[in-house]
Amino acid sequence: MIRVATIGTSSITRRTVAAAAGVQGLLFTTAYSRDAATAAALASDLGFQHSTDDLAGLLASDIDAVYVASPNAIHAGQVRAALEAGKHVFCEKPAVPTIAEWDALVALASERGVVLLENIRNEYDPLMQRIEDLLPTLGTIRRVYFALSQRSSRYDDVLAGRRVNIFDPAMGGGALMDLGIYLVHPLARLFGTPSRTSASFVTVPTGADGAGAALFTYPGMVAEVAWSKITAGPGGGSIEGELGTLTIDHLTELFGIEVTYLDGRRLSERPEGKPDNITFALRRFADLVESGGSASVDHARTRGALGLLASIRAAAGGVQ
C-alpha cells in the first residue's frame, strides 16, 4: 500500500482524494497545512488518520509519497524537499513554471530512485490516446483549435481589490498556468514544437493574465489556443485534416469526441461510466511506484508543455 500525504487544502485536493477511491494501492493518510487547525479540519473531512503543520516532520515520517497541491509558486521547493527525503511525488499542474526547474527535479527524482509525476488529467485519459491514434485517419493536419474559458468565482474578489492566489503573479497565478496548460499539453504531445509563436494576454488589476490567445506555426499547419478565467465560453476544440475533422467536446474532462470524414463517414465516441479522469493520472502514478518503471515519457511530455508555455510568455512580452 502506498501511503500518501496531501500538501495543500484547496478544492482540487478534495477532488483528487475522491478520485483515488478508484485506484488500488493508494491510501491517503495525512493532511499537511502551515495552519494546524486547517490541516486537522481537512483530515477530519476526508477521513485521514493524521494531520500536521510540520512539513519537515512529515517528510521524515513513514509516508511513501506526497501529493503537492499548494499554490503554484511554492511547488518547486516542496517537491524538492520531498524528493530529497526519498518520497514519491504526485504534483498538481503546473508542476513548475520552467523547463530548467523541471529538469532539475527530474534529475533529483532519478538520483533518489523515486517517482515524480505531474497531475495533468487530460494527458492520462484514455480518450487522449484514442485521439492520437485517430490522427492518421484525418489526412494531413492543417488547423488545430483548442479553447477553454471558465470564469472564476474568485474574479469578483479581484475586482473588489482582494488578493487571491490564482490571480496573484507572485504565487504563480494566472489563467495561462491554470487553464492554458490543459491546451498546450495535448498540443505538445500530438504535434511537438512549433517553428513560431505569437501571443497576447488580457491582464487583470493584479498583473496576472485573465485571458489570452496564442498562434503556433508548424510546417504546413497552424494551431490556435485561447483561454480565460474572466469570461465563460467553450471548453473544446477541433483538429482539422484534409480528409476529416475531429472534434473534442471538452479539453480537460474529455467526455467525448466526434470525427466527420469528407467521404461522409462519421464516428462518435463517448465512454459510458468513465470515472473522474484524475483517476487515470493517479493510476499511472501508482503503477510507476509499484513497478519501478520509467517515467521518462511522462517527464518529456511535461517538458514539452513547459516549452510551449515559455514560448507564449516570451511572445506576449514576458507578462505573467
C-alpha distance (Angstrom), angle and dihedral (degrees) to the residues before:
residue distance angle dihedral
M1 . . .
I2 3.81 . .
R3 3.79 108.0 .
V4 3.80 111.2 -149.8
A5 3.80 133.9 -167.1
T6 3.80 124.2 -159.5
I7 3.79 122.8 -132.1
G8 3.80 108.4 -164.6
T9 3.78 132.0 35.4
S10 3.79 105.7 -141.6
S11 3.80 126.3 122.3
I12 3.81 92.2 -90.8
T13 3.81 88.5 63.3
R14 3.78 90.6 57.1
R15 3.79 91.7 46.5
T16 3.79 92.8 49.6
V17 3.80 93.5 48.3
A18 3.81 89.1 50.2
A19 3.81 90.4 50.7
A20 3.81 89.9 51.9
A21 3.80 88.9 68.4
G22 3.80 85.7 79.9
V23 3.80 94.3 53.6
Q24 3.78 122.0 85.3
G25 3.78 116.5 -139.8
L26 3.81 98.7 26.9
L27 3.79 122.3 108.9
F28 3.79 121.2 176.4
T29 3.81 106.8 -151.5
T30 3.80 110.3 158.4
A31 3.81 139.6 43.0
Y32 3.80 121.3 -153.9
S33 3.79 127.0 -163.6
R34 3.80 132.1 153.6
D35 3.80 84.1 -120.2
A36 3.81 112.5 66.0
A37 3.80 94.0 -153.8
T38 3.80 91.7 52.0
A39 3.80 91.2 49.8
A40 3.79 91.5 48.5
A41 3.79 92.5 49.3
L42 3.81 92.4 51.6
A43 3.79 92.2 46.6
S44 3.80 90.1 51.1
D45 3.81 92.8 48.3
L46 3.80 93.5 49.2
G47 3.78 98.2 38.8
F48 3.81 96.4 -114.3
Q49 3.78 120.5 162.4
H50 3.81 96.0 -135.8
S51 3.79 145.1 25.3
T52 3.78 132.0 -172.4
D53 3.81 145.6 174.8
D54 3.83 91.7 -157.1
L55 3.80 109.1 93.7
A56 3.80 95.2 178.5
G57 3.79 90.0 51.0
L58 3.79 91.3 47.8
L59 3.80 92.0 52.6
A60 3.80 90.3 48.4
S61 3.81 91.3 53.0
D62 3.80 129.0 91.5
I63 3.81 96.2 -92.8
D64 3.80 114.1 126.1
A65 3.80 101.5 -150.7
V66 3.80 145.4 8.2
Y67 3.77 131.9 -141.4
V68 3.81 107.5 -146.0
A69 3.81 112.4 -153.0
S70 3.78 100.9 149.6
P71 3.83 123.4 125.5
N72 3.80 111.3 -55.1
A73 3.80 96.2 -112.1
I74 3.80 93.7 62.1
H75 3.80 98.6 43.6
A76 3.80 94.7 95.0
G77 3.79 96.4 54.3
Q78 3.79 94.1 45.5
V79 3.80 93.2 44.9
R80 3.80 90.6 49.4
A81 3.80 92.0 50.3
A82 3.80 91.5 49.6
L83 3.80 93.5 48.2
E84 3.79 91.5 48.0
A85 3.81 87.8 53.3
G86 3.80 89.5 54.5
K87 3.80 96.2 -108.3
H88 3.79 125.2 141.9
V89 3.82 112.5 -119.6
F90 3.79 131.6 -145.2
C91 3.80 103.9 -175.8
E92 3.77 128.1 -165.1
K93 3.79 116.2 -119.5
P94 2.95 128.8 -62.8
A95 3.79 89.7 40.3
V96 3.82 91.8 -171.9
P97 3.82 133.9 -16.9
T98 3.81 100.5 -119.7
I99 3.79 141.3 46.9
A100 3.81 91.3 -127.9
E101 3.80 92.0 57.8
W102 3.80 91.8 45.5
D103 3.81 93.3 49.4
A104 3.81 90.4 50.9
L105 3.81 92.2 51.5
V106 3.81 92.8 45.4
A107 3.82 89.3 52.2
L108 3.80 90.7 49.3
A109 3.81 92.2 49.2
S110 3.80 89.6 52.0
E111 3.79 91.6 48.3
R112 3.81 91.8 51.1
G113 3.81 93.8 42.3
V114 3.82 95.1 -123.2
V115 3.80 136.4 124.7
L116 3.80 123.5 -101.7
L117 3.81 117.0 -173.2
E118 3.79 134.2 166.5
N119 3.81 117.8 -133.4
I120 3.79 100.0 -127.0
R121 3.75 101.5 148.2
N122 3.80 101.3 -165.9
E123 3.81 89.3 56.1
Y124 3.80 91.8 63.7
D125 3.79 99.9 36.9
P126 3.84 108.9 114.0
L127 3.79 88.9 -131.4
M128 3.82 89.5 66.7
Q129 3.79 89.5 59.3
R130 3.80 88.4 48.0
I131 3.81 89.8 53.5
E132 3.79 90.1 51.1
D133 3.80 91.2 49.6
L134 3.82 91.8 51.2
L135 3.81 96.3 51.4
P136 3.82 95.7 89.8
T137 3.81 90.0 56.2
L138 3.81 90.5 61.5
G139 3.79 94.3 64.4
T140 3.79 120.3 -136.4
I141 3.81 108.1 -2.6
R142 3.80 111.8 -128.4
R143 3.80 107.2 165.6
V144 3.80 137.4 22.0
Y145 3.78 126.9 -173.8
F146 3.82 123.9 -175.6
A147 3.81 123.3 174.4
L148 3.79 137.5 174.9
S149 3.80 124.2 177.1
Q150 3.79 120.8 170.1
R151 3.78 117.5 160.5
S152 3.78 107.8 -135.5
S153 3.79 119.2 -130.7
R154 3.81 85.5 -140.4
Y155 3.80 92.1 63.7
D156 3.79 88.7 82.5
D157 3.80 87.6 60.3
V158 3.79 89.4 53.8
L159 3.80 91.1 50.8
A160 3.81 88.5 50.2
G161 3.80 90.6 53.2
R162 3.79 96.9 -107.5
R163 3.81 122.4 139.2
V164 3.80 118.2 -117.0
N165 3.79 126.0 174.5
I166 3.79 97.0 -130.4
F167 3.82 91.0 59.7
D168 3.82 96.3 36.7
P169 3.82 114.1 101.3
A170 3.81 90.1 -159.6
M171 3.81 88.3 61.6
G172 3.79 94.2 45.8
G173 3.78 92.4 -101.3
G174 3.78 129.6 151.5
A175 3.78 138.4 103.3
L176 3.81 95.9 -90.6
M177 3.79 94.0 59.6
D178 3.80 93.9 39.3
L179 3.82 101.6 42.1
G180 3.79 108.5 2.4
I181 3.78 90.1 65.1
Y182 3.82 89.2 67.8
L183 3.81 88.1 59.6
V184 3.80 100.4 44.5
H185 3.81 94.6 47.3
P186 3.83 94.7 65.6
L187 3.80 90.8 37.5
A188 3.81 91.9 55.4
R189 3.79 91.9 43.6
L190 3.79 96.5 48.5
F191 3.81 101.9 34.4
G192 3.79 109.6 15.2
T193 3.80 126.9 -147.7
P194 3.83 119.4 -7.9
S195 3.78 124.0 -134.9
R196 3.81 93.1 -131.2
T197 3.81 138.3 15.9
S198 3.79 131.6 -164.2
A199 3.79 123.1 -179.9
S200 3.79 146.4 165.0
F201 3.80 134.1 -161.8
V202 3.78 133.4 -151.7
T203 3.80 104.4 -145.2
V204 3.81 127.5 -152.6
P205 3.84 126.4 -145.2
T206 3.81 91.9 -85.7
G207 3.81 90.9 60.8
A208 3.80 93.9 -111.5
D209 3.77 122.3 122.0
G210 3.79 111.7 -99.0
A211 3.79 93.7 -178.0
G212 3.76 139.4 -2.9
A213 3.76 149.8 160.4
A214 3.78 136.7 -143.5
L215 3.78 136.0 -166.1
F216 3.80 118.9 -152.0
T217 3.79 121.7 -164.2
Y218 3.80 119.1 -149.8
P219 3.81 127.6 172.4
G220 3.80 103.6 -72.4
M221 3.81 93.5 -10.2
V222 3.79 142.7 77.5
A223 3.79 127.0 -156.2
E224 3.80 125.8 -163.4
V225 3.79 126.0 -164.5
A226 3.81 126.5 -175.7
W227 3.79 129.7 -178.9
S228 3.80 139.0 174.6
K229 3.79 141.1 178.5
I230 3.81 93.9 -179.8
T231 3.80 99.3 57.5
A232 3.80 135.9 40.7
G233 3.77 120.2 -121.8
P234 3.79 147.4 119.9
G235 3.77 123.9 -24.4
G236 3.77 101.9 -166.9
G237 3.75 140.7 74.6
S238 3.77 149.8 -165.3
I239 3.78 139.5 -122.0
E240 3.81 110.9 -153.0
G241 3.77 121.4 -159.0
E242 3.78 131.9 173.2
L243 3.82 90.8 -104.4
G244 3.80 101.6 36.9
T245 3.79 149.7 -15.8
L246 3.78 126.6 -116.3
T247 3.80 115.9 -154.3
I248 3.81 123.2 -160.0
D249 3.78 116.8 -158.0
H250 3.82 97.5 -154.0
L251 3.80 128.2 4.7
T252 3.80 96.8 -149.5
E253 3.80 104.1 34.3
L254 3.84 97.7 32.3
F255 3.78 95.6 -156.1
G256 3.78 93.2 167.4
I257 3.80 150.3 -27.2
E258 3.79 136.7 -140.5
V259 3.78 130.2 -160.5
T260 3.79 124.0 -160.7
Y261 3.81 115.7 -168.9
L262 3.80 125.4 -158.1
D263 3.82 90.6 -122.3
G264 3.81 90.3 63.0
R265 3.79 99.4 -99.7
R266 3.81 117.7 135.1
L267 3.77 131.8 -164.6
S268 3.78 126.5 -169.5
E269 3.79 125.8 -178.4
R270 3.78 125.1 -179.6
P271 3.82 111.7 160.9
E272 3.78 113.1 -135.7
G273 3.78 121.4 -134.9
K274 3.79 93.7 9.4
P275 3.82 112.8 167.5
D276 3.79 125.5 -129.0
N277 3.79 99.1 -65.3
I278 3.80 92.5 -128.0
T279 3.80 80.9 78.5
F280 3.81 90.4 70.5
A281 3.80 93.0 53.5
L282 3.80 90.2 48.2
R283 3.81 90.5 50.2
R284 3.78 90.2 53.0
F285 3.80 90.0 50.0
A286 3.81 93.2 49.1
D287 3.81 91.7 46.3
L288 3.81 92.0 52.2
V289 3.80 92.4 48.0
E290 3.79 94.0 48.0
S291 3.80 97.3 41.6
G292 3.78 99.5 37.6
G293 3.79 87.3 -132.8
S294 3.79 126.6 159.8
A295 3.80 121.3 -87.1
S296 3.80 92.8 -167.9
V297 3.81 93.3 117.7
D298 3.81 90.6 49.9
H299 3.80 91.6 48.2
A300 3.80 92.0 49.4
R301 3.80 91.5 52.0
T302 3.80 92.3 51.8
R303 3.80 89.0 46.9
G304 3.81 91.3 52.2
A305 3.80 91.9 50.6
L306 3.81 91.2 49.2
G307 3.79 88.3 53.0
L308 3.79 91.3 56.2
L309 3.82 91.2 46.9
A310 3.81 89.3 52.4
S311 3.80 91.7 49.9
I312 3.82 90.3 51.3
R313 3.81 92.7 50.9
A314 3.79 91.5 47.5
A315 3.80 93.1 47.7
A316 3.80 91.4 48.8
G317 3.78 91.5 54.4
G318 3.78 99.9 -95.3
V319 3.82 95.7 -68.2
Q320 3.84 116.0 149.1
